[in-house]
Structure formats: C-alpha cells, structure tokens
Amino acid sequence: MNLLRLLLLLAAVGFAYHMWGPRRPLSPFEQIEQAQARIDAPVQADADAQGFIPTDVPTGVEHGVVLVLAALNCPKDASQRGDDMVERLRGMGIPAKRDDHLPVPTAIRMDQLDSFKRANLVMSRGAPSVFINGMGKSNPTLHEVVAEYKQTQGSADSD
C-alpha cells in the first residue's frame, strides 16, 4: 500500500513539473508567430462568416467588382489559382478584375490608415488576395468568394 502511495505521489510531482516547470525558450520564428497572432487577433475578430475582414474598396475598382490580386503571367500555383478564380467568377456572371497590385491613392488620410493596414495584412498572407465590396481575404476558395459577393451585394442593394 505504501508503494502505491509513493508511486501516486511521484506521478503527481512529475505531472506538476511537466505542466508548470521551466519552459524552453522560443525560437525567433516562434516569437514572430506569437507576435503576429497578437496583432491579427483583433482583426480576425472582425471577420465575417467567410473569413473576410473589412477594408476600403480599392481605388479605381467599382463597387460590385471582385478584385483578385496575384502576380500576372506567372506559372506559380497562387497566380494560376487567381487566373482560374477570375475565369470561373466571370463564367458565373460575377464581375471580376485581375491585377498584380492594389491601387492606392497618392495621399492617405489618417482615417484611412487602419483600412490600409488591414488590406496589407490580407496581402501579406499569400496570394491570391481577394477584395469584394470593402472586404478582403487572402487565398479564399471560390465558394467563399461567391458567398461573400452575394452577401455584400445584398447589403449594398439594401442601402
């Protein structure tokens, strides 16, 4: 019986040490990931059902047009996905524009700064980046883009 108590005590001490003992230092990559997660958390909290976050409608892009950003004339997978997405959206009757950069006005007002930071966040996560009626997401599926388009078109029509 004493041996059983001793084993239980050792198991409890080992568990406590494992759970609350010293931690290994984080690698620089892990530190960057944690910092990015702290920055992204408030932005992701604003994401809608499809994961799109609020941004401004890019300069020179009409409301109701899906803007797909990825490198033009590039054989890489992300660019090919962007080309395919635009082609499929147009096939569904959804107006789509393909480009390799986000049109930015020459002067940004302070009240636009947060929106541009959000747009930059969308573009920094990988291509293709998609912007629809003031919402943006990096590398969405075609289903997510169509759902977002329908959702934002419905809210734009009711305004």
C-alpha atoms as one frame of an Amber mdcrd trajectory, in Angstrom:
protein
   0.000   0.000   0.000   2.886   2.382   0.825   4.457   1.587  -2.525   1.205
   2.559  -4.305   1.070   5.873  -2.415   4.692   6.564  -3.268   4.057   5.883
  -6.974   0.989   8.155  -6.968   2.960  10.909  -5.229   5.811  10.612  -7.764
   3.332  10.663 -10.650   1.678  13.811  -9.243   5.045  15.546  -8.774   6.136
  14.566 -12.304   2.867  15.832 -13.764   3.131  19.132 -11.869   6.723  19.631
 -13.023   5.734  18.875 -16.607   2.801  21.297 -16.546   4.297  24.190 -14.579
   8.032  23.612 -14.812  10.568  25.622 -16.802   9.831  26.182 -20.488  12.294
  26.089 -23.318  12.969  29.497 -24.888  11.045  30.255 -28.055  12.885  30.308
 -31.351  12.897  33.618 -33.257  10.364  32.119 -35.709   8.021  31.155 -32.838
   8.389  34.640 -31.339   7.388  36.214 -34.671   4.403  33.843 -34.968   3.204
  34.768 -31.469   3.618  38.495 -32.156   1.718  38.152 -35.450  -1.077  36.257
 -33.679  -1.409  39.076 -31.111  -1.603  41.635 -33.937  -4.050  39.560 -36.011
  -6.431  38.686 -33.173  -8.389  41.981 -33.154  -8.578  41.991 -36.961  -9.734
  38.375 -37.122 -12.406  39.198 -34.545 -13.977  41.456 -37.205 -14.019  38.679
 -39.817 -17.365  37.624 -41.233 -18.680  34.082 -41.800 -16.421  33.559 -44.846
 -13.344  34.947 -43.060 -13.243  38.253 -44.970 -12.172  41.320 -42.971 -13.306
  44.920 -43.519 -11.080  47.056 -45.773 -11.860  50.001 -48.032 -12.959  49.424
 -51.608  -9.666  49.809 -53.527  -9.191  52.986 -55.561 -10.312  52.593 -59.158
 -12.355  49.452 -58.507 -16.118  49.740 -58.859 -18.374  48.541 -56.076 -19.650
  45.102 -57.032 -16.447  44.020 -58.808 -14.321  41.250 -57.312 -10.625  42.233
 -57.349  -8.230  39.250 -57.424  -4.569  40.087 -56.760  -1.659  37.803 -57.649
   1.362  38.022 -59.915   0.380  38.338 -63.579   1.686  35.914 -66.232   3.291
  33.703 -63.611   3.389  29.909 -63.657   3.291  29.641 -59.847   0.319  27.925
 -58.226  -1.045  31.045 -56.490  -1.105  33.007 -59.742  -2.749  30.133 -61.570
  -5.409  29.924 -58.834  -6.025  33.663 -59.261  -6.428  33.294 -63.029  -8.738
  30.311 -62.592 -10.835  32.112 -59.983 -11.396  35.151 -62.212 -12.314  32.926
 -65.153 -14.796  30.925 -63.069 -16.323  34.028 -61.477 -16.875  35.595 -64.889
 -18.407  32.311 -66.045 -20.939  32.669 -63.202 -21.754  36.222 -64.256 -19.852
  37.832 -61.376 -17.760  40.827 -62.484 -14.113  40.189 -61.617 -10.883  42.082
 -62.226  -7.418  40.511 -62.145  -4.382  42.585 -61.172  -0.982  42.283 -59.541
  -1.156  45.292 -57.218  -3.631  47.122 -55.026  -4.420  50.583 -56.384  -3.503
  53.084 -53.661  -4.256  56.815 -53.709  -1.271  59.161 -53.720  -2.257  60.558
 -50.316  -3.729  58.509 -47.492  -5.779  60.281 -44.844  -5.376  59.304 -41.202
  -8.920  57.905 -41.122  -7.934  55.510 -43.960  -4.777  54.229 -42.282  -6.442
  51.375 -40.362  -8.156  50.148 -43.524  -4.872  50.145 -45.444  -3.179  48.228
 -42.636  -5.942  45.629 -42.900  -5.525  45.437 -46.682  -1.777  44.996 -46.206
  -2.460  42.211 -43.703  -4.677  40.449 -46.259  -1.990  40.711 -48.951   0.824
  39.589 -46.636  -0.797  36.210 -46.017  -0.366  34.888 -49.523  -1.880  35.020
 -52.961  -4.362  35.313 -54.384  -5.729  38.171 -52.285  -9.367  38.942 -52.971
 -11.220  42.199 -52.288 -15.003  42.423 -52.592 -17.115  45.471 -51.723 -14.905
  46.663 -48.874 -13.964  43.198 -47.582 -10.715  41.280 -48.142  -9.273  37.797
 -47.663  -6.109  36.002 -48.595  -6.345  32.782 -50.609 -10.097  32.158 -50.288
 -11.892  29.315 -52.009 -14.195  30.023 -54.934 -17.152  29.077 -52.712 -16.105
  31.673 -50.095 -15.723  34.373 -52.751 -19.147  33.672 -54.273 -20.788  33.627
 -50.819 -19.072  36.898 -49.857 -20.052  38.512 -53.156 -23.707  37.543 -52.676
 -23.671  38.668 -49.041 -22.097  42.059 -49.733 -24.189  42.647 -52.849 -27.322
  42.014 -50.773 -26.249  44.517 -48.127 -25.209  47.055 -50.796 -28.570  46.731
 -52.572 -30.499  47.305 -49.337 -28.599  50.533 -48.515
